[in-house]
């Protein structure tokens, strides 16, 4: 059966638990009893992640999937959707992780684990190393997509060794990685970054292997989706040979 998450009561004491009670009543009326336990877990996650309105959105999406389910299948679709939908809606991004790490309940648990007394000062060091994708996820959607769409590096051969091209790409936030020409006098390329150039052969070898597939040497398919399907099929065959 549904239970009230303590974190919600602690988060909104001024409003009591009425918003969550309404969600519980709605879920009990809309879903069969065998699903109550797993839906209760999903409600606890979504409400704790944001608020009761977010929990209502969770039930809205789950209700749409439940209409496609049937008792003959023991509501397997709804049960699976209730689990995975809650996880998808409560992704542990940078803000979520910071919230969990700074909660009073966690600090009480840590003090108990190290047996710290009430008059002792406990200092903890938290480590967070978010990737660029996670940082972009905290930004407004348009800004995040704009940053993710911009490549960090542009790797080319000696033909791309040009100061003018370097400056143009640098203004756009892109680093040019290319070996110097033999007649260059002023060396500007960082040797450590040039190691990425040495791994270009992996990509070049892949395209060379594709050319061994007669169906891909010339594009005979009218639709791009059909041609892409043959490319994926060829990639699968190459992968299976090396497993």
C-alpha positions in Angstrom: 0.0 0.0 0.0 1.0 3.6 -0.3 3.0 5.3 2.4 3.9 8.9 3.1 7.6 9.7 2.4 9.0 11.4 5.5 11.1 13.7 3.3 8.0 15.3 1.8 6.6 16.1 5.2 9.9 17.7 6.2 10.1 19.6 3.0 6.7 21.3 3.2 5.5 21.4 6.8 3.4 24.5 6.1 1.1 22.6 3.7 1.1 19.3 5.5 0.7 16.1 3.5 -2.5 17.0 1.7 -0.9 17.2 -1.8 0.6 13.8 -1.5 -2.6 12.4 0.0 -4.4 13.5 -3.1 -1.9 11.6 -5.3 -2.3 8.5 -3.1 -6.1 8.6 -3.5 -5.8 9.1 -7.2 -3.4 6.2 -7.7 -5.5 3.9 -5.6 -8.5 4.7 -7.7 -6.8 4.5 -11.1 -4.5 1.4 -10.7 -5.3 -2.1 -9.5 -4.0 -3.2 -6.1 -1.2 -5.5 -7.4 0.5 -2.4 -8.8 0.2 -0.2 -5.6 3.6 -1.2 -4.2 5.7 -0.3 -7.2 3.7 2.8 -8.0 4.2 3.9 -4.4 8.0 3.6 -4.9 7.7 5.7 -8.0 5.7 8.4 -6.3 8.2 8.6 -3.4 11.0 9.1 -5.9 9.3 11.7 -8.0 7.8 13.7 -5.1 11.1 13.6 -3.3 12.9 14.6 -6.5 10.8 17.7 -7.0 7.3 18.2 -5.6 3.8 16.9 -5.6 3.1 18.4 -9.0 5.9 16.4 -10.4 4.4 13.3 -8.8 1.1 14.2 -10.6 3.0 14.3 -13.9 4.4 10.9 -13.2 0.9 9.5 -12.7 -0.3 11.2 -15.9 2.3 9.5 -18.0 1.8 6.2 -16.3 -2.0 6.4 -16.8 -1.5 6.8 -20.5 0.6 3.6 -20.6 -1.8 1.8 -18.4 -4.6 2.2 -20.9 -2.6 0.0 -23.3 -2.2 -2.8 -20.7 -4.6 -5.5 -19.7 -5.2 -7.8 -16.8 -4.6 -10.9 -19.0 -1.0 -10.0 -19.0 -0.9 -9.3 -15.2 -0.4 -5.6 -16.0 3.2 -6.3 -16.9 3.5 -3.2 -19.1 2.3 -0.9 -16.3 4.6 -2.5 -13.7 7.6 -2.2 -15.9 6.7 1.4 -16.9 6.2 2.4 -13.3 9.7 1.4 -12.5 11.6 2.8 -15.5 9.5 5.9 -15.8 10.3 6.9 -12.2 14.0 6.3 -12.8 13.9 8.4 -16.0 12.1 11.3 -14.3 14.5 11.3 -11.3 17.9 11.3 -13.1 20.7 12.0 -10.6 22.2 15.1 -12.2 24.6 17.4 -10.6 22.0 19.4 -8.7 20.3 16.2 -7.5 23.6 14.7 -6.2 24.5 18.0 -4.4 21.1 18.0 -2.8 21.5 14.4 -1.5 25.0 15.0 -0.2 23.9 18.1 1.8 20.8 16.7 3.5 20.6 16.8 7.2 19.6 13.1 7.3 22.8 12.1 5.5 24.9 14.2 7.9 23.3 12.5 10.9 24.0 9.1 9.3 27.7 10.1 8.7 28.1 11.3 12.3 26.7 8.0 13.5 29.0 5.9 11.3 32.1 7.7 12.8 30.6 7.8 16.3 31.0 11.6 16.5 29.7 13.1 19.8 27.4 16.1 19.9 30.1 18.5 21.0 32.6 17.3 18.3 33.0 19.1 15.0 32.9 16.8 12.0 34.4 17.9 8.7 33.7 16.1 5.5 35.2 16.5 2.0 32.9 15.9 -0.9 34.2 15.2 -4.4 32.2 16.0 -7.5 33.7 15.7 -11.0 30.8 16.3 -13.4 31.4 15.8 -17.1 30.6 18.5 -19.7 27.4 16.7 -20.5 26.3 16.9 -16.9 27.2 20.6 -16.7 25.2 21.3 -19.9 22.3 19.4 -18.3 22.0 22.1 -15.6 21.8 25.0 -18.1 18.8 26.2 -20.0 17.9 23.8 -22.8 18.9 26.0 -25.7 22.3 26.9 -24.2 23.0 23.3 -23.2 22.2 22.0 -26.7 24.3 24.8 -28.3 27.4 23.9 -26.2 27.0 20.1 -26.8 26.6 20.7 -30.6 30.0 22.4 -30.7 33.0 20.0 -31.1 35.9 20.6 -28.7 38.6 19.4 -31.2 39.1 19.4 -34.9 41.6 16.7 -36.0 43.1 16.8 -39.5 46.3 15.9 -41.3 49.1 18.2 -42.4 47.0 19.9 -45.0 45.1 21.6 -42.2 48.2 23.1 -40.6 47.3 26.8 -41.0 47.6 29.6 -38.5 44.6 31.3 -40.1 42.5 28.2 -39.6 43.8 27.8 -36.1 42.7 31.4 -35.2 39.3 31.0 -36.9 38.5 27.8 -35.0 39.9 29.2 -31.7 37.4 32.0 -31.9 34.6 29.4 -32.0 36.0 27.5 -29.0 37.4 24.6 -31.1 41.0 23.5 -30.9 42.8 22.5 -34.1 44.9 19.3 -33.8 47.1 18.6 -36.8 50.8 17.8 -37.3 53.0 20.6 -38.6 54.2 20.8 -42.2 57.9 20.1 -42.8 58.6 23.7 -43.8 57.0 25.3 -40.7 59.5 27.3 -38.6 57.3 28.3 -35.7 56.0 25.3 -33.8 52.6 25.8 -32.2 51.1 22.4 -31.9 51.2 20.8 -28.4 52.8 17.4 -28.7 50.6 15.9 -26.0 47.4 16.9 -27.8 48.8 15.5 -31.0 48.4 12.0 -29.6 44.8 12.3 -30.6 45.9 12.6 -34.2 47.7 9.3 -33.9 44.4 7.6 -33.1 42.8 8.8 -36.4 43.8 5.5 -38.0 40.9 3.7 -36.1 38.4 5.8 -38.0 40.2 5.6 -41.3 40.5 1.8 -40.9 36.8 1.5 -40.3 36.0 3.3 -43.5 38.5 1.3 -45.4 36.8 -1.9 -44.1 33.5 -0.6 -45.3 34.8 -0.3 -48.8 35.3 -4.0 -48.8 31.5 -4.4 -48.7 30.4 -4.4 -52.3 27.0 -3.1 -51.4 28.5 0.0 -49.9 31.1 0.9 -52.5 28.4 2.6 -54.6 25.1 3.8 -53.1 22.4 2.0 -55.0 19.6 2.7 -52.5 17.3 5.6 -53.2 16.4 6.2 -49.6 19.1 7.2 -47.1 17.6 5.1 -44.4 18.1 1.9 -46.5 21.7 2.7 -47.1 22.2 3.5 -43.4 20.8 0.1 -42.6 23.4 -1.6 -44.8 26.1 0.4 -43.1 24.9 -0.7 -39.7 24.7 -4.3 -40.9 28.2 -4.2 -42.2 29.4 -2.7 -38.9 27.8 -5.6 -37.0 29.5 -8.2 -39.2 32.9 -6.5 -38.6 32.3 -6.4 -34.9 31.2 -10.1 -34.7 34.4 -11.1 -36.5 36.5 -9.5 -33.7 34.6 -10.7 -30.6 
